[in-house]
Structure formats: C-alpha cells, structure tokens
Amino acid sequence: MNPIEIFIQNQKAGELFFDEAKREYGFNYVKNAKAISLSMPFRESTYTSYYHLHPIFEMNMPEGYLFEIFKNFLSKEYGYINNFLTLSYLAPNIEGRLRFRSDFEQKIFETIDIDELLENDTEDTFLRVLQTFLDKNAISGVQPKTLALAIDKETSTPKEYIVKTWGDEHPSLAQNEYYSMRAVQRAGVTIPHIQLSKNAKFLLVEKFNYQKKSDEYIGFEEVLVLLGKNRDKKYSGSYEQIAKLIYAVTTDKHHSMEQFYKTVVMNYLLKNGDGHLKNFGVIYDNDFKNISFAPAYDIVNTTAYIHRDKPALMMFGKKVWWGKKELVRFGIEHCYFSKAKALQYYESCQKALKDSIEELKEVINQDKKFAPIASKMLKSWQISLDEKTYKELPHENL
C-alpha cells in the first residue's frame, strides 16, 4: 500500500510507510515540519519501528470488541489484515490535531440526534450507530463502544461522542463508570462531559480534543505513547514513573500534578484496577507551549466484577490497595507536594468518596437492576474509608 500522509493544520508533516518484507514501520518528516508528537520531535532521519506501529499511531488502533469487527470485515474484503491496512482504512476519517490521507477516501457522515441515543438506548440502536460510524472508530479500549457524530444542543454544531455499552460479563458497566467518574469530578478533577442514557445502557462521553474558543483540535498523547511503549506494555510501569513524566513535560506543573495525584488517589479509593498507562495522558496546543494533564477518563470500579482485582501498576514496588499513609507519602515524595498539601488533596478525595457513597445508596434504593453491582461498588468504597492498606479486598465484605 502507499504511504499514509500526515498533516497538521493542513500542512504536511510527513509520511508513514510499511515494509511488509521486513515487518518494519517507518515515518519520515518533510523539511521543517512541526513535530507530530511530544515523543517524536522533528528529525531528518527515519523513525523506525519493527512489528508495531509507532505508539503515536497505534494509540488510534481499535482493540477488543472493535478490533474483532475490523478483523472480520477487512479480512473478508482484502484477504488479509494488519495494522497498516487498518490504520489506512480509518485514517481519512480521524479528526484531531493530526489528520491523515491514505489510499482510502474520506467519507461524509450524517449526524445523529443525541436525544435518540439518550432515550432509545437499545442493542439495535447501538448496532445501527456502530454501523453508521464504523469508519470513524479509531479508538482503543476493549469494551463495546463506538464513535458517534451528534449535534450539540447548546452550540448546534456536530461533536464526536464515544458511546459505551456493556455485555453480560460486565453488567451495569455504564452506570458503574458514570458514578465512578462523578466521584472523581467531586474531588476537583476535570473529566469529559458525560451523560447516562434513560435506561442506563449507554454512557455518552464527549471527546475532549476539540476547543470551542479557538475552533481547533488540540493534541493528546497517552502516557504509554510518551514512554515509547506499545499497547502490550500498558500494564508494565509504575505510578512513580507517570508522576515523573507528567512533572517533566507539563507547563502548568502544580495544577497538572494536583490533577494527576487526585486521579491516582481516586483510582485507589474507588478500587479501579484498570488505571494503566493508556488511561493517563496530556493535552497540548499545536506549538507545545501549553501542555497539561488530560481530563481523567475510563475510571470504573473493577472489584465489582473481579473481587480479587489489584491496581494495574506498581506503587512503591507493589500492586496493593494502599491506604492513606502511603498515598500521602506518594504525594510528598513523587508529586512534590508539602505534607500539608498532600493531606489536603487526599482529604478532598476522601470527602468526594463519602459524598459519592451517599449518592450510590440513594441510587440502590431506586434502581433494582443496578443494585447487585452498585452494592458491590458501595461495599468496596466503604472499605476505603478505613484508610488501611489491603493486599486484596476482604471476601466477607463483598
């Protein structure tokens, strides 16, 4: 296949190619181009990657549920499947700071009424939306999801939303994420705009890579990309490693470190065992003059489904549910806060947890379908209130 051309603000930045015989991916900048990412600054020599796409491109590759759909479709259509073909197919319809041109044509998509997604959240609706916007689905994550283009009621402009649903193996996952994310927001952490559908089958998450004021797309990179790792390494790392990276690259260091620290604390308090290297990131403008910790995303209570689950990454060399003492220590030693500040931020997270527990109690009384999962969430959140460290959560409490 021909190379994929990469653009920034309609200016060509370079070309991505694939040598199938060598199983080698390569990217070449054009002369005097802007950098395509923080992890790949401009240089004249080729950026080479064997067997895997460069992380900045692999970040857009579908996983899990979506990958299986593309695997079946592209294999049937072209007789083979690889990441270069998949990215080439999706490339013309990716909207962001980076734009792409490939052998495939850009498609025109009709918008969908956001109220239909919120009011008619059936399996048939999800499958229809998935089919309509399949060619825009350059998104990662293993759970069933799809991008959708819907009209924003306030601005009357089209916006990209991620529509998440769930299967039998993860019942009530949309509600789980919704109430977990609300807890994170209560702690003072920025999150994307989220909406839960009428029957709680869909969670709509507005993409945060578009800025209304400047009418332009901003850059976003996962920590995994910044570390130069591919997605099969997303569970190999530590929260200390992320803290060091966020401090090194952001331009609003104290604010970004506060947002990162609170996000990590909430992951522990909410018992989210899937806070891996793809679930943290930074956002930036086109010239990298303003680089900040990205809004928190993909936070759920995982112990409701895997009661023996543990944190995704190391902290202090272990994957255990650390308590207050260790989390405050992490804030002091690795986020560069005074003891008073680390305590203040921890306590704001604890208050957010307490308020969220009260909210969840009310929801359990009103929603019997959600109650089995919500009750497990509630019990694990209540365990966090004792501020102790647990290797794994006590069975009798769940």
Secondary structure, DSSP 8 states (H G I E B T S, - for coil): ---EEEEETTEEEEEEEEETTTTEEEEEE-TT---SBTTB---SS-EEEESS--HHHHTT---HHHHHHHHHHHHHHHS---HHHHHHHHGGG--SSEEEE-SS-------B-HHHHHH---HHHHHHHHHHTGGG-----SSSEEEEEEE-TTT--EEEEEEE---TTSTTHHHHHHHHHHHHHHTT-----EEE-TTSS-EEEE-SSEETTTTEE-EEEEHHHHTT--GGGTTS-BHHHHHHHHHHH-SSHHHHHHHHHHHHHHHHHTT-TT--GGG-EEEE-TTSSSEEE---------TTT-TT---SSBBTTB-SB--HHHHHHHHHHHS---HHHHHHHHHHHHHHHHHHHHHHHHHHHH-TTTHHHHHHHHHHHHHHTT---BSS--GGG-
